[in-house]
Amino acid sequence: MARSRMSAKTMRNLAPVLIPLVTRVAIPMAVRSLKGKNGAREAFEETRDQLGKNLKRTRSDFDDIRDEAIDRGQQLYGEALKHGSELLDMLASKGVDVAEEWSKALKPKRRGFPFGKVIALAAVVGVGVMVLNRK
């Protein structure tokens, strides 16, 4: 016969775990099994009834949470819409500013007096006078 090799210290450390396990789990299971099939049926029905009560309570809690989530979602949607419209307004104003800058850059700069055209006209007139004076 094999001798147990557990020390007294190990047994003292395991006792707080094993004693409640045996008294609260193993003994009630043994008593239920001794009662027979009726005990198992009753335990099953009790469990089913308790589960039904918990589901009803969960459904009512879910309805409350659903209403709260809908309200919260509507608030978030409103805030997002507000911030989105502010963002679009800001982007539109900046876009208009940039477009005005580009339009100013694309327009040719006007000079006060067209010296180039006057000189070209004077040259043509001068050449015309010279051609007429040769004859």
C-alpha positions in Angstrom: 0.0 0.0 0.0 1.3 3.4 -1.0 2.0 5.9 1.7 0.7 9.5 1.3 3.6 11.9 0.8 1.6 15.1 1.7 3.2 17.1 4.5 1.2 18.5 7.4 2.0 22.0 6.1 0.4 21.2 2.7 -2.7 19.7 4.3 -3.1 22.9 6.4 -2.8 25.0 3.3 -5.3 23.0 1.3 -7.9 22.7 4.1 -9.4 26.2 3.6 -10.0 25.3 -0.1 -11.1 21.7 0.2 -13.5 21.9 3.2 -15.8 24.5 1.7 -15.7 22.7 -1.7 -16.8 19.5 -0.2 -19.4 21.0 2.1 -21.0 23.4 -0.4 -20.6 21.5 -3.6 -20.0 17.8 -3.2 -22.4 17.0 -0.3 -25.4 18.9 -1.9 -24.8 17.1 -5.2 -24.8 13.8 -3.4 -28.0 14.6 -1.6 -29.7 15.6 -4.8 -28.6 12.5 -6.6 -29.9 10.4 -3.7 -33.3 12.0 -4.0 -33.7 10.5 -7.4 -35.1 11.8 -10.6 -37.7 14.1 -8.9 -34.9 16.1 -7.2 -33.2 16.6 -10.5 -36.4 17.6 -12.2 -37.2 20.1 -9.5 -33.7 21.6 -9.7 -34.0 21.9 -13.4 -37.4 23.6 -13.2 -36.2 26.0 -10.5 -33.2 26.9 -12.7 -35.5 27.4 -15.7 -37.9 29.6 -13.7 -35.0 31.7 -12.4 -33.6 32.0 -15.9 -37.0 33.1 -17.2 -37.2 35.8 -14.4 -33.7 37.0 -15.2 -34.6 37.2 -19.0 -37.7 39.3 -18.3 -35.7 41.6 -16.1 -32.9 41.8 -18.8 -35.5 42.6 -21.4 -36.9 45.5 -19.4 -33.3 46.7 -18.7 -32.6 46.4 -22.4 -35.6 48.5 -23.3 -34.4 51.2 -21.0 -30.9 51.0 -22.3 -32.2 51.1 -25.9 -34.2 54.3 -25.3 -31.2 55.9 -23.6 -28.9 54.8 -26.5 -31.3 56.2 -29.1 -31.4 59.6 -27.2 -27.7 59.6 -26.9 -27.2 58.7 -30.6 -29.5 61.6 -31.6 -27.5 64.0 -29.5 -24.3 62.8 -31.0 -25.7 63.1 -34.5 -26.9 66.6 -33.8 -23.5 67.6 -32.4 -21.7 66.0 -35.4 -24.0 67.8 -37.8 -23.3 71.1 -36.1 -19.6 70.6 -36.1 -19.7 69.3 -39.7 -21.6 72.4 -40.8 -19.1 74.6 -39.0 -16.3 72.8 -40.7 -17.9 73.1 -44.1 -18.4 76.9 -43.6 -14.8 77.3 -42.6 -13.6 75.3 -45.6 -15.8 77.3 -47.9 -14.6 80.6 -46.6 -11.0 79.5 -46.9 -11.7 78.2 -50.4 -13.1 81.5 -51.4 -10.1 83.3 -50.0 -7.7 81.0 -51.9 -9.7 81.4 -55.1 -9.6 85.2 -54.9 -5.8 85.1 -54.4 -5.5 82.9 -57.4 -7.7 85.1 -59.5 -5.6 88.1 -58.6 -2.5 86.2 -59.5 -3.9 85.2 -62.9 -4.9 88.7 -64.0 -2.1 90.6 -65.8 -0.9 93.6 -64.0 -2.0 96.8 -65.7 0.6 99.3 -66.5 -0.2 103.0 -66.4 0.9 104.0 -69.9 1.6 101.6 -72.9 5.1 102.8 -73.8 5.7 99.7 -75.9 2.7 100.4 -78.2 3.5 104.1 -78.6 7.1 103.3 -79.6 5.9 100.6 -82.1 3.4 103.1 -83.6 6.1 105.8 -83.8 8.4 103.3 -85.5 5.8 102.4 -88.1 5.0 106.1 -88.7 8.7 106.9 -89.0 9.2 104.1 -91.5 6.2 105.3 -93.5 7.4 108.9 -93.6 10.8 107.8 -94.7 9.4 105.7 -97.5 7.2 108.5 -98.7 10.0 111.1 -98.6 12.3 108.9 -100.8 10.2 109.4 -103.8 
